[in-house]
Amino acid sequence: MTRQELIRQDAERYARECLVADVVSYPPRWATIAIISTCTNRCTFCSYHSIDARNGKSKVYNLKYKMSVRRFKEHVDFFHAGRVPHVHICATGDPFLHDGIMDMIDYVIERYGKASFQSNFNTSIMNRGDYLDKIIARKKDIAYIVTDIHTGDPETFGNIKKGSSLRELLSTLRLFSNHGIRIVGSCILSRSNYMDLPKVIEVLAANRISMQLNIVGLFPHMFNAFTSMDNIYRSSDIEITRCIEHVKFLGKRFNIVVNTPMPFDDPSGRCNVFWEKIQIWPVAGIDPHRYDENLIPHACNAVVLGDINSLGYVSSYSTVMDFWNSDTIVGIRRKILAGNYPDKFCWSCPCGVNLRPADTAAQRPGA
């Protein structure tokens, strides 16, 4: 049986076992590898580099971290051998501040056939390494790129994405789009920026940028007004719901794929992360020398504010399935299947709506 046939079988097992089985028979659907922590931005919503995160008890704030190219290749080999279908290159900051980024992209291409990565695409960073030309030279080998575009208004964009320019970003995205590179944009939806979302479609259309726009719900890290619980989208926000429908209409009109989130309090929300993906990510509270092999689910509040700072270390396991069905991850799956929080901060996640705290001490303050 070929690798692709095995991967198709894994996808079928995932569909059957996700949110059903505690011990699963398939590997993670994808893995994200963070390669560096340096960033030029201080985005308002960021738990790693925003000014307010410094005083917000963030367990990922401003950690000093850089993964070697050798270690990165070891991880890619590990995931590839374990039939993880996709590896995504990321950073707690911007991966293009890593001087080995192109070697890493090329190695993923060598092993997987195509690579994906994300960036703020700051002009100064791109110019420093002639990265735009290098990306375009590899356009047939790029699965997709990811960036943030949370508003179509330049001033609001600057206030949210502190350190980036909407004009410069649009220029870069227009270049990628003209070369047929698939672009995925992440757009945070909140009570404070929803009115600017139609402008995102309008500026993309005006610049003839073809892309997929993923509008995502705000993670309420509670560091500042933007990341507060008061700023999240709820089912009672009828005006926001109407705005989302309008954005979807505009997307169809201008041939832009738009994916939208459910309200924070939607009762269908369920946490499937521990059945789906894994990340290698630095988190405070572990040995800093092992930041480059530390496993987490993703950067939700259970990691940023809670107690899930590690699901284990890659080097502790012989195979992907050994860690994917480790006592730690299986134990978390069992809690979720029993309807319990895996962490005390799960109350602040939309996926925690259908879960209950394991004890009264873990409830949301004032609940």
Sequence and secondary structure as in RCSB ss.txt:
>XXXX:A:sequence
MTRQELIRQDAERYARECLVADVVSYPPRWATIAIISTCTNRCTFCSYHSIDARNGKSKVYNLKYKMSVRRFKEH
VDFFHAGRVPHVHICATGDPFLHDGIMDMIDYVIERYGKASFQSNFNTSIMNRGDYLDKIIARKKDIAYIVTDIH
TGDPETFGNIKKGSSLRELLSTLRLFSNHGIRIVGSCILSRSNYMDLPKVIEVLAANRISMQLNIVGLFPHMFNA
FTSMDNIYRSSDIEITRCIEHVKFLGKRFNIVVNTPMPFDDPSGRCNVFWEKIQIWPVAGIDPHRYDENLIPHAC
NAVVLGDINSLGYVSSYSTVMDFWNSDTIVGIRRKILAGNYPDKFCWSCPCGVNLRPADTAAQRPGA
>XXXX:A:secstr
  HHHHHHHHHHHHHHHTTT SS SS  SEEEEE B   S   TT TTT TGGGGTT TTTT   B  HHHHHHH
HHHHHHTT S EEEE SS GGGSTTHHHHHHHHHHHHS EEEE    HHHHHHTTHHHHHHHTGGGEEEEEEE  
 S HHHHHHHSTT  HHHHHHHHHHHHHTT  EEEEEEE TTTGGGHHHHHHHHHHTT   EEEEEE     SSS
TTSGGGS  TT HHHHHHHHHHHHHHHHTT EEE    TT TT    GGGTEEEE   TTS GGGGGGBEES SS
HHHHTSS   S BGGG SSHHHHHT HHHHHHHHHHHTTB SSGGGGGSGGGTT B SSGGGS TT 
